[in-house]
Amino acid sequence: MAEAHTDDQKFGIWLAELYYTTANETGLAPAEIKINEAEARKWFVDGFTPYQCFRETWEMENDG
């Protein structure tokens, strides 16, 4: 029987997807990407996908 993932494990997977999405959408290397993990966790807890988190925060941080 497969083990259930803990919330921390699920968040780790979600966060890895956020890094991948950000790298894919911006062309930046993962090492160049800075993500505030405490804020990202709030998006995760609220049920947003990594792409939704990227889309909303990238537009707010890089508007203009």
N, C-alpha and C positions, 0 to 999 in steps of 0.2 A: 504494500500500500504506500502511495506517495505521501510524503510529509507535507503538511500545510505550511505555507510561507507565513512568517510573522509579518507584522505591519512594517517593521524596519527592513525586512528583506524585500517586501513589495515596493517600499519607497526607494530602496537601492536600485531596483530594476527600473522603476519609473524615472529616477534621476539619470540613470545611464541613457535611457531613451531621450530624455531632455537634452543631454549633452550631444547625442547623435543627431537629433533634430536640429539643434542650433548649429552644429558644424555643417550639416548638410545644407541648411538654408542660407548660411552666411559665407561659406567657403573658408571659415577659420579652422585652424587645427584645434582639436580638443584641448590641448595644453594652453591655448590662448584664451579659452573661454572661462569666464568667471561667473559662477552662479552662487547666489546667496541661498544656501541650502535651507536655512530656517524659513525664508520666504517661500521657497519652492515647496517645502513640506506643507505649507498652508494651502497652496494650490492643489497639491495631491490629496490632502484631507477633504477639501471641498469638492473633489471628484472631477477636476479638470484633467484632460489628457495632456501629455507632455507637449504636443503640438499647440494646443490651446494656450497653455502657459507661455510657450515661446512667442506665439503670435501676439498675444496681448502685452506681454512685458517688453518685447523687442520694439514694438511700435511706441510704447510709452517712453522707453529709454533712448530711442534713436529717432525721435520725431523732429525733423527739421534739419 
